[in-house]
Amino acid sequence: MSDSFTTQSFGSPRDYAEQLLNLLSKTTDKTALVTLHRTLSTAENSVFEDCLIARPERWAFVFTAVEKLPKDEEVIKAADFIVRKGASILTSKAEQNGSLKHFCAAVNSNFIINTVLTQFMWPHCDAQLEIEVISTVGSFLECLLLLDQYEPQLTSAMLCDTCLALRTGGFFTLLTAVLETGPQHDNKVEHMAHRTALKLVEVDQEMYGRGIDKLPSHLMRKMLDLLSKQFKVNEWDNENSFPSVDEGGKQISELSLLNAIDLITFATDSNLSFRKKFLERLLFEDDAFPIVKALSWLSDQLTHCFSSSFRAEEPTVFILQCFLNKDILIFSLVDKLMELWIESNAQSFDDLRSVLETFKVAFFQRDSFLGAKEPDVGACLVNIRSLTYEDLRKLQLKQIRASHYKKWEKQISQFDSMLSNQVLEYVRHQRLLQLQKGAWVYSENPLDNNVKQPKVYFLVLCDNQMNLLAREFRIRSEENPSVQGNEIISSSDTPASKSKTIVIPLRRINKFQHWRVQSENKVPENAKLINILNKAVYTEIHLLDKDAAKLLRFFLDTKEASYIWLDGLQLIVASALGKKPALSDDIKSQISTLVDLRKNVQIIGLDDQTKLEHSDQDSEAEEMYYDLETLQSVATDFHYD
């Protein structure tokens, strides 16, 4: 290029740009490309529009020059500017279909997006440069989606190529970081990153709705070659030696474009641990893990989950980060699925179907995406790795029970109430039997340093279940005292006691007070001494009447004794007074477990195949349902005692 040409001796910037473009149409000249960049970047938009937008055939030789030239900083900067400027103008002038088509085709065929993304590798790549790249990619995605409205057949290949380029070029990682640190940027940058992420979502949704027949031939060959090289998929099809190939799941011909891109990305991954486990299974076992079916199933589940979140509300940064890191999530999920395949001894994809359904419940729910209790992609990965086959089976059983219960919910609502009362009565009866046996409790605080030998009560419920009896003794004996009416009689080996039997009518007990009593452990002053900690814990209980006067005070030395005497007395007193008992959390949990156990056993007897018509107005149909009498008859042979 001559020196006379490099000076602006051609009049206006428009004339100068025309001359540069004419030169580029004949030869690949770096100076012409770089000078064109400088000229258009300082000229008005009308110059760019007249020289390129109005002359769509020029896109091809401009971007061809970029593709052929060595990728130094000036060339890449020129390509970045031209793509960003051109896409911005084209999306604002949606009627320019001819130029839009040539622009997108030229960018795609010359791998310009790959060229733009190489800026991330520059040592001096800073936040401003990253923002420019995000703007360029976002604008080009808008162009592709706009063109897709007019020529979807043409854009399918472009969407696939662009998506792969962005995944492998580190763009998703950059966008994730910008979204995560959004508050550190101004609102314009945050909005631009969010908008670009949503454009990527649209691209994924478009690819999900199209079959693999729209996949460009070079990507089809790449996918099949990778599957053959890494997972020997071609051997399964040709030899038909593995029954899992033809049973359930998607065949390769049934994949969507998005499934294919996810497969290519997964098979390109350099991680060797999964391949090693897969090939070992392939060599030494008869049933190969169905990699295509499993991965396509996971791809679809993630897409459904993302789509549901995006449709329902404005997507959160967490959901967008999960979407942008879908490749990492898929790798972890596929690895976990193969682990479950091996542990469940599955022989076909259909064998794994029940596991997959539970897998869906465990991970693909809108209210708890991938089981994450906090919005963090790392937490999702931890949840995936920690899931076990036993966990899935427990969840599956819970799901079956919930589904079965929901089916019969209307018919067993009265039965539930009856069952709860019955279980409470059972627990009350068990405590009643234990209270009537009697027990030794402390009448004085056993942790009181002023009491050398704390006295004890023998506590028992009288035979008519109307009174609580207590008599104080100096020490407890091996043989329990006997009870005659409302009198506690000392046994032969019990030292004589001068105290009389205390008789407390249950109806006088109005309130219970209780708290833990524990000794204070002090570290010895002499460091050479051994500190023997006293970890004894007692429960102090006060029985009060309606005037808050203390009827009896005693101490229990075990948790089991607390269950029997504190919860037991509360159950008996509440029953006598017709009140609802105030029980400990442990007893409530035990009662709930008993209710669930008995309900699950008895609901199993109900026919799961019965078709119920939930209509309150149809009285004749109601007669076909299981009523309360039928449900009671199902459980007639079940007894607690």
Protein Blocks (a to p, Z undefined) as FASTA:
>chain_A
ZZklmpccebpaklmmmmmmmmmmmpccfklmmmmmmmmmmmcfklmmmmmmmmmmlmmm
mmmmmmmpccdfklmmmmmmmmmmmmmmmmmmmmlmmlmmmmmmmmmmnommmmmmmmmm
pmklcfklmmmmmmmmmmmmmmmmmmmmmmmmlmmmmmmmmmmmmmmnommmmmmmmmmm
mmmpcfklmmmmmmmmmmmmmmmmmmmmpcfklpcfklmmmmmmmmmmmnommmmmmnop
afklmggjjdfklpcfklmmmmmmmmmpmbfklmmmmmmmmmmmmbdcdfklmmmmmmmm
mmmmmmmmmmmpccdfklmmmmmmmmmmmmmmmmmmmmmmmmnopabfklmmmmmmmmmm
mmmcfklgghiabdcfklmmmmmmmpcfklmmmmmmmmmmmmmmmmmmmmmmmmmmmmmm
mmmmmmmmmmmmmmmnopaddfbdfkbmklmbacdddddddfkopaccddddfbdcfbdc
ddehjaccddfklccdfbdcddddfklpmbdcdddddddddddfblmbccdddfbdcddd
ddddfkopafbdcddfbfklmmmmmmmmmmmmmmmnopacdddfklmmmmmmmmmmmmmm
mmmmpcfkbccdddfklmmlmmmpccfklmmmmmmmpcfZZ
